[in-house]
Amino acid sequence: MLKSLTDPVTLAGPTDRWLQLVAAVEHLSAADTLADIIEVVRRTARAISSADGITFVLRDGEQCHYVEEDAVGPLWKGRKFPLTACISGWCMLNGKVAVIPDIYVDERIPHEAYRPTFVKSLVMTPVGGAAPFAAIGAYWGVCREFGESELALLEALARSTAAAVTAVRARDTLRESEARLQLALTAGRLGAWEADFDRETLVASPLIKETLGYAPDGPLTLAQVIEAIHHADGPRLRAAFEAASETGDEIMIEFRVHRPDGEMRWVELGGRALSAGARQMVGVCLDITDRKQAKGRIEAMQSELAHIARLNELGQMSSAFAHELNQPLSAATNYLAGARRLLNGDAPAIERAVDAITKAEAQFARAGDIIRRIRGFIGKGEPTHGAENITHLISEAAEIARVNPRHWDVELRIAATRDLPEVDVDRVQIQQVLLNLMRNAFEAMEDSPRKQVSVSARRAGAAIEVRVADTGPGLSRQVQEKLFQPFVTTKADGMGVGLSICRKIVEGHGGKMWVEATPGGGATFCFTLPTHVPADPA
């Protein structure tokens, strides 16, 4: 609250009145509320004007509200009148001072309202410049004329009052904005922070302190925050802050922190420098540990679903794999049987037996390659990204896709050179995508007179674009729009999860997946994968 003013004394000298006004201006500049301002005006207006009474009137919509008074007799405190029915309303509507030496000869005065009072003359001064929102009334019990100095004092008080009210309203607006901001931060579980890296100071909200494992109402230093940052994230975070400090750009970065109790938390921090080149920054911080854990659980479930899908693919191709394995194993068996006969004969043909054994070994090696491909495809482990040759991945997936005799009549064309840039992928997951798209293409053409699948790969900016096109019946626009949604399928016995998983895998690699119509008939499934960027040796 504003400090109380001493009771005013009506001063006779003009200089003393101006000094009283100066003191009032000082108090107005320190006012914290509208009530403080009104109190200053109430105590000051009579002293500087030698009036018998004063009123402070606020505009309330289309009415004048006489909120305060200080007079030798009662006036209208607490009452409201239409703007058009009183002199204070006239002043606020017209933005002019009303100087009335005799109220009973002025048509703007509602005489009946003044008859019960002591008032015979008055000066009403609007407050608020071009759009007045208040007025200060000064009243005398005698008819009189007014000098320029008297009017100047009242007008100066009105201007100072307007400035004080504007300042109080601005502070109130700021407080309301801060309160709304704090409400939004609290609702969003966001913590606010401000750091000065030159002075090594930090101002942090209670939520940030709580996230880092400290008491919400306790101290938290910049050094404690820096010490809590995970050592592997420190350089990346430091580089982001330095870049933002130089450019003034915003930053948004995720990193890990260690709490004093040993628990690790993930936080997302956003902020910006106060200006380019400044080492003072402000921003917000969000605890995203639960989000990270939920994302990890989702990724684990997606990985499990992808593994199940691969097992399902294998189950559907099991008879074809058995047939493919039977060929080299049968051949190896025949070669070994022949070698035994050659060695057990009356004249052992050692050279021919060795040749037969060598051929048997080759067949066993062929069977081993088939088994390794199967094991690699159905393997269940953590996704491992690395640099891979997309042409090699396409060729391996094509070998698995072609094992089913039902599809041996399909012409498979591969247009991908081995000099394409490597892609940064998990080989098993991308082979799963390729195999799924190829088998879908094979199955889509079972009733087509022309059966041709074209698999191509080409460079597309910083990515490799892979396209799997068939000459089947194609897909309607309605089906294309929903095709990548879970449980949407065009197969009578399909589950509708294959393409959904494929798109998730591709997007998880930072790529995109879509479908187009093949010129001349059919469907073309396309996806992109980012090219591998070698690590900086420095």
C-alpha positions in Angstrom: 0.0 0.0 0.0 1.0 3.6 -0.5 2.3 5.5 2.5 -0.3 7.7 4.0 -0.1 11.4 3.2 -0.1 13.9 6.0 -3.4 15.8 6.3 -3.3 18.7 3.9 -3.2 22.2 5.0 -4.8 24.8 2.8 -1.8 27.0 1.8 -2.3 30.6 0.7 0.9 31.1 -1.3 1.1 30.0 -5.0 4.6 28.6 -4.5 3.5 26.5 -1.6 0.6 25.1 -3.7 3.0 24.1 -6.4 5.2 22.4 -3.8 2.2 20.5 -2.6 1.5 19.4 -6.2 5.1 18.2 -6.6 4.7 16.2 -3.4 1.5 14.7 -4.8 3.2 13.8 -8.1 5.9 11.9 -6.1 3.2 9.9 -4.3 1.3 9.3 -7.5 4.4 7.8 -9.1 4.7 5.4 -6.2 1.0 4.4 -6.2 0.4 0.7 -6.6 -3.4 0.6 -7.0 -6.2 2.8 -8.2 -7.3 3.2 -4.6 -3.8 4.7 -3.7 -4.2 7.2 -6.6 -7.7 8.3 -5.5 -6.5 8.8 -2.0 -3.6 11.1 -3.2 -6.1 13.1 -5.3 -8.6 13.4 -2.4 -6.0 14.7 0.0 -4.2 17.0 -2.5 -6.9 18.6 -4.7 -8.4 20.7 -1.8 -5.0 21.8 -0.6 -3.8 23.2 -4.0 -7.2 24.7 -5.0 -8.4 26.1 -1.6 -11.7 24.5 -2.6 -14.5 23.7 -0.1 -14.9 20.2 -1.5 -13.5 17.9 -4.2 -14.8 14.7 -5.9 -13.1 12.0 -7.9 -15.4 10.6 -10.6 -14.7 7.5 -12.7 -16.4 6.7 -16.0 -18.3 3.4 -15.7 -19.7 2.6 -19.1 -22.3 5.2 -19.9 -22.4 6.4 -16.3 -20.4 8.7 -14.0 -19.4 7.0 -10.7 -18.6 9.4 -7.8 -16.2 7.1 -6.0 -14.6 9.6 -3.5 -15.0 13.0 -2.0 -13.5 15.4 0.6 -15.8 18.3 1.3 -17.3 20.5 4.1 -20.6 18.9 3.4 -21.9 15.8 1.8 -22.0 15.6 -2.0 -22.6 12.4 -4.1 -20.1 9.8 -3.0 -21.0 6.3 -4.1 -23.7 7.5 -6.5 -23.9 7.0 -10.3 -25.4 9.3 -12.9 -25.8 9.1 -16.7 -22.9 10.8 -18.5 -25.3 13.2 -20.2 -26.9 14.2 -16.9 -24.0 15.7 -15.0 -21.1 18.1 -15.5 -18.4 15.4 -14.9 -20.0 13.4 -17.8 -19.9 16.5 -20.0 -16.1 16.9 -19.3 -15.4 13.2 -20.1 -17.5 13.2 -23.2 -15.9 16.4 -24.6 -12.4 16.2 -23.1 -12.6 19.8 -21.9 -12.3 21.6 -18.5 -15.6 23.0 -17.2 -15.1 26.4 -15.4 -18.4 27.5 -13.8 -18.4 30.7 -11.6 -22.1 30.4 -10.9 -23.7 27.0 -11.2 -27.3 28.3 -11.4 -26.7 30.2 -14.6 -25.1 27.3 -16.5 -27.4 25.0 -18.4 -25.0 22.1 -18.2 -25.6 21.8 -14.4 -28.5 19.7 -13.1 -29.7 22.3 -10.7 -32.0 20.1 -8.7 -29.1 17.8 -7.8 -27.1 20.7 -6.5 -29.7 22.5 -4.4 -29.2 20.3 -1.3 -25.5 21.0 -1.4 -23.3 23.9 -0.5 -21.9 24.3 -4.0 -22.2 27.6 -5.8 -19.2 27.4 -8.2 -17.0 24.7 -9.5 -14.1 23.6 -11.8 -14.4 20.1 -13.3 -11.2 18.7 -14.9 -11.1 15.6 -17.1 -8.5 12.9 -16.6 -7.1 10.9 -19.4 -6.1 13.2 -22.3 -8.0 12.5 -25.6 -10.1 9.7 -24.1 -10.9 10.7 -20.5 -11.8 8.0 -18.1 -12.2 10.1 -15.0 -12.7 13.7 -13.7 -11.6 15.7 -10.7 -14.2 18.2 -9.4 -13.4 21.1 -7.2 -16.3 23.0 -5.5 -16.8 26.3 -3.6 -19.6 27.5 -1.4 -19.5 31.0 -3.1 -19.8 32.3 -6.6 -16.3 33.3 -7.8 -14.0 33.7 -10.7 -10.9 31.5 -11.2 -7.3 32.6 -12.0 -5.1 30.9 -14.6 -2.7 29.7 -11.8 -5.6 27.8 -10.0 -6.7 26.2 -13.2 -3.1 25.2 -14.1 -2.7 23.5 -10.8 -5.8 21.4 -11.2 -4.9 20.5 -14.8 -1.4 19.5 -13.7 -2.9 17.3 -11.0 -5.2 15.7 -13.6 -2.4 15.0 -16.0 -0.3 13.4 -13.2 -3.3 11.4 -12.1 -3.8 10.1 -15.7 -0.1 9.1 -16.0 -0.4 7.3 -12.6 -3.6 5.4 -13.6 -2.0 4.4 -16.9 1.1 3.1 -15.1 -1.0 1.2 -12.5 -3.2 -0.4 -15.3 0.0 -1.4 -17.2 1.4 -3.1 -14.1 -2.0 -4.8 -13.5 -2.0 -6.0 -17.1 1.6 -7.2 -16.6 0.6 -9.0 -13.4 -2.3 -10.6 -15.2 -0.2 -11.7 -18.1 2.4 -13.1 -15.7 -0.4 -14.9 -13.8 -1.8 -16.4 -17.1 1.7 -17.3 -18.2 2.4 -19.1 -14.9 -1.0 -20.8 -15.2 -0.1 -22.0 -18.7 3.4 -23.1 -17.6 1.9 -25.0 -14.7 -0.8 -26.6 -16.8 1.8 -27.7 -19.3 4.3 -28.8 -16.6 6.8 -26.2 -18.0 9.4 -24.6 -15.9 10.8 -21.1 -16.7 14.4 -20.2 -16.5 16.8 -17.2 -17.0 20.5 -17.6 -17.1 23.4 -15.1 -17.3 26.5 -17.1 -18.4 28.9 -14.2 -17.9 27.8 -13.7 -14.3 27.1 -17.4 -13.8 23.7 -16.7 -12.4 20.4 -18.6 -12.8 16.8 -17.9 -12.0 14.7 -21.0 -12.2 11.0 -21.7 -11.4 10.1 -24.2 -8.7 9.2 -26.9 -11.3 12.7 -26.9 -12.7 14.2 -27.3 -9.3 11.8 -30.2 -8.6 12.7 -31.8 -11.9 16.4 -31.7 -11.1 15.8 -33.2 -7.6 16.1 -30.0 -5.5 13.6 -28.4 -3.1 11.1 -26.2 -5.1 11.7 -23.3 -2.7 15.4 -23.9 -2.3 18.4 -22.4 -4.1 19.7 -23.7 -7.5 22.8 -22.5 -9.1 24.0 -22.6 -12.7 27.0 -24.7 -11.6 24.6 -27.3 -10.1 22.7 -27.5 -13.4 25.9 -27.9 -15.5 27.1 -30.6 -13.1 23.8 -32.5 -13.5 24.0 -32.7 -17.3 24.9 -36.1 -18.6 28.5 -36.1 -19.7 27.6 -37.4 -23.2 25.1 -34.6 -23.8 27.3 -31.7 -22.4 29.3 -30.9 -25.6 26.1 -30.9 -27.8 24.3 -28.7 -25.3 27.2 -26.3 -25.0 27.5 -26.0 -28.8 23.7 -25.3 -29.1 23.9 -22.5 -26.4 27.0 -20.9 -28.0 25.4 -20.9 -31.5 22.1 -19.4 -30.1 24.1 -16.8 -28.2 25.9 -15.7 -31.3 22.9 -15.6 -33.7 20.0 -14.9 -31.3 18.1 -17.9 -32.8 15.9 -20.1 -30.7 17.1 -23.5 -29.5 15.1 -26.6 -28.7 17.2 -29.6 -27.5 16.7 -32.8 -25.5 19.3 -34.0 -23.0 19.7 -36.1 -19.8 20.4 -34.9 -16.3 21.4 -36.8 -13.2 19.5 -35.9 -10.0 21.3 -35.9 -6.6 19.5 -39.2 -5.7 21.0 -40.9 -8.8 17.9 -41.0 -10.9 18.3 -39.9 -14.5 15.7 -37.7 -16.2 15.2 -36.6 -19.7 14.4 -32.9 -20.2 13.5 -30.8 -23.3 14.8 -27.2 -23.2 13.8 -24.3 -25.3 15.2 -20.8 -25.1 16.8 -17.9 -26.9 19.4 -15.2 -26.2 18.0 -11.8 -25.2 19.8 -10.4 -28.3 22.3 -11.6 -30.8 25.7 -11.8 -29.2 24.3 -11.7 -25.7 25.2 -14.4 -23.1 21.9 -13.9 -21.3 19.2 -16.4 -22.2 15.6 -17.1 -21.2 13.4 -20.1 -21.9 11.3 -23.0 -20.6 12.1 -26.6 -19.7 9.9 -29.7 -19.7 10.5 -33.1 -18.1 10.0 -35.6 -20.9 11.1 -38.7 -19.0 7.6 -40.2 -19.2 7.4 -39.4 -22.9 10.7 -41.0 -23.6 9.8 -44.1 -21.6 6.4 -44.4 -23.4 8.2 -44.0 -26.7 10.6 -46.7 -25.7 7.7 -49.0 -24.9 6.0 -48.2 -28.2 9.2 -48.9 -30.1 9.6 -52.2 -28.3 6.0 -53.2 -29.2 6.6 -52.1 -32.8 9.8 -54.2 -32.9 7.9 -57.2 -31.5 5.1 -56.7 -34.0 7.7 -56.5 -36.8 9.3 -59.7 -35.5 6.0 -61.5 -35.5 5.3 -60.2 -39.0 8.6 -61.7 -40.1 7.7 -65.0 -38.5 4.4 -64.9 -40.2 6.2 -64.3 -43.6 8.5 -67.2 -42.8 5.5 -69.4 -41.9 3.9 -68.6 -45.2 7.1 -69.5 -47.1 8.1 -72.5 -45.0 7.2 -75.0 -47.7 9.1 -73.0 -50.3 12.2 -72.8 -48.0 12.0 -76.5 -47.3 12.0 -77.1 -51.1 14.9 -74.8 -51.6 16.9 -76.5 -48.8 16.0 -79.9 -50.0 17.8 -79.4 -53.4 21.3 -78.7 -52.1 21.0 -81.2 -49.3 19.8 -83.9 -51.7 22.6 -83.1 -54.1 25.2 -83.2 -51.3 23.8 -86.6 -50.1 24.2 -88.0 -53.7 27.7 -86.6 -54.0 28.7 -88.2 -50.7 27.1 -91.5 -51.6 29.0 -91.5 -54.9 32.3 -90.7 -53.1 31.7 -93.7 -50.8 31.2 -96.0 -53.7 34.3 -94.7 -55.4 36.4 -95.2 -52.3 34.9 -98.7 -51.5 35.5 -100.1 -54.9 38.1 -102.7 -55.8 40.2 -99.9 -57.3 39.5 -96.8 -55.3 39.1 -93.7 -57.5 40.5 -91.2 -55.0 40.7 -88.3 -57.4 37.1 -88.7 -58.5 36.0 -89.2 -54.8 37.7 -86.0 -53.7 35.9 -84.1 -56.5 32.6 -85.5 -55.4 33.3 -84.5 -51.8 34.2 -81.0 -53.0 30.9 -80.7 -54.8 29.1 -82.0 -51.7 30.8 -79.3 -49.6 29.6 -76.6 -52.1 26.1 -77.9 -51.8 26.3 -77.8 -48.0 27.7 -74.2 -48.2 24.7 -73.3 -50.4 22.3 -74.8 -47.8 24.2 -72.8 -45.1 23.7 -69.6 -47.0 20.0 -70.3 -47.2 19.8 -70.9 -43.5 21.8 -67.8 -42.7 19.4 -65.7 -44.8 16.5 -67.1 -42.9 18.1 -66.6 -39.5 19.1 -63.1 -40.4 15.6 -62.3 -41.6 13.7 -63.6 -38.5 16.4 -62.5 -36.0 15.0 -60.7 -33.0 17.4 -58.1 -31.5 17.8 -54.4 -30.9 17.7 -52.4 -34.2 21.2 -51.6 -35.3 21.8 -48.9 -37.8 24.8 -48.9 -40.1 26.0 -48.1 -43.6 24.5 -50.6 -46.1 24.5 -51.0 -49.8 20.9 -50.7 -51.0 21.5 -52.7 -54.1 22.8 -55.6 -52.0 19.8 -55.4 -49.7 17.5 -55.5 -52.7 19.2 -58.5 -54.1 19.1 -60.5 -50.8 15.4 -59.7 -50.3 14.7 -60.7 -53.9 16.3 -64.1 -53.3 14.1 -64.8 -50.3 11.0 -63.5 -52.2 11.6 -65.8 -55.1 11.8 -69.0 -53.2 8.0 -69.7 -53.6 7.5 -71.7 -56.8 4.1 -69.9 -57.2 6.1 -66.8 -58.2 8.7 -68.3 -60.5 6.7 -67.2 -63.5 7.1 -63.5 -62.4 9.7 -61.5 -64.3 11.7 -59.7 -61.7 13.8 -56.8 -62.9 16.3 -55.0 -60.6 17.6 -51.6 -61.7 20.0 -50.5 -59.1 23.7 -50.0 -59.5 26.2 -50.9 -56.8 27.8 -47.4 -56.9 24.9 -45.7 -55.2 25.7 -44.0 -51.9 25.3 -46.3 -48.8 22.2 -45.8 -46.7 22.1 -45.5 -42.9 19.6 -48.3 -41.9 18.9 -51.4 -39.9 19.5 -54.1 -42.6 16.9 -56.6 -41.2 14.1 -54.0 -41.0 14.7 -52.7 -44.5 14.9 -56.2 -45.9 11.6 -56.8 -44.2 10.1 -53.8 -46.0 11.5 -54.9 -49.4 10.4 -58.5 -49.0 6.9 -57.4 -48.0 6.6 -55.1 -51.0 7.9 -57.7 -53.4 5.6 -60.5 -52.1 2.7 -58.1 -52.2 3.6 -57.3 -55.9 3.9 -61.0 -56.7 0.5 -61.8 -55.1 -1.2 -58.9 -56.8 -0.4 -60.3 -60.2 -1.5 -63.9 -59.8 -4.4 -63.4 -62.1 -2.7 -60.9 -64.5 -1.7 -62.0 -68.0 1.6 -60.0 -67.8 3.6 -60.6 -64.6 6.5 -58.2 -64.1 7.9 -56.6 -61.0 10.5 -53.8 -61.3 12.6 -52.8 -58.3 14.7 -49.7 -58.8 16.8 -47.5 -56.7 18.1 -44.0 -57.5 19.6 -41.0 -55.8 17.1 -38.3 -54.7 19.0 -35.4 -53.1 20.3 -36.5 -49.7 18.3 -39.8 -49.9 17.9 -43.0 -51.9 14.5 -43.6 -53.5 13.4 -47.2 -53.9 10.4 -48.1 -56.1 8.7 -51.5 -56.4 6.3 -51.5 -59.4 4.0 -54.3 -60.5 1.7 -54.9 -63.5 -1.3 -56.0 -61.5 -4.8 -54.6 -61.3 -3.7 -51.5 -59.4 -5.4 -49.8 -56.5 -8.4 -47.4 -56.3 -7.9 -43.9 -54.9 -10.1 -44.8 -51.9 -7.9 -47.8 -51.1 -4.7 -45.8 -51.6 -5.9 -43.2 -49.0 -6.3 -45.9 -46.3 -3.7 -48.5 -47.4 -1.1 -47.7 -44.8 -3.6 -47.7 -41.9 -3.4 -50.7 -39.6 -5.8 -53.6 -40.4 -6.6 -52.3 -43.9 -6.0 -55.0 -46.6 -7.0 -56.0 -50.1 -6.3 -59.7 -49.4 -9.0 -62.1 -48.4 -6.7 -63.8 -45.8 -4.6 -60.7 -44.9 -4.3 -59.1 -41.5 -3.6 -55.6 -42.8 -0.5 -54.9 -40.7 2.3 -55.4 -43.2 2.2 -52.1 -45.0 1.5 -50.2 -41.7 4.7 -51.8 -40.2 6.6 -51.0 -43.4 5.7 -47.3 -43.2 6.6 -47.2 -39.5 10.0 -48.7 -40.3 10.7 -46.3 -43.1 9.6 -43.2 -41.1 11.6 -44.5 -38.2 14.7 -44.3 -40.5 13.8 -40.7 -41.4 12.3 -41.5 -44.7 8.8 -41.4 -46.4 6.6 -44.0 -48.0 3.8 -43.7 -50.5 2.0 -45.4 -53.4 1.5 -44.4 -57.0 -0.3 -45.8 -60.0 2.1 -47.7 -62.4 1.9 -46.3 -65.9 0.1 -48.8 -68.1 -1.6 -50.5 -65.0 -0.5 -51.7 -61.6 0.8 -50.1 -58.4 4.2 -48.7 -57.5 5.2 -48.5 -53.8 7.9 -45.9 -53.2 10.0 -45.1 -50.1 13.1 -43.0 -49.3 16.0 -43.7 -47.0 18.7 -41.1 -45.9 22.1 -41.7 -47.3 24.9 -42.6 -44.8 27.0 -39.6 -43.6 30.4 -40.8 -42.5 31.5 -39.7 -39.0 33.8 -36.7 -38.9 37.3 -38.2 -38.2 38.1 -35.1 -36.1 
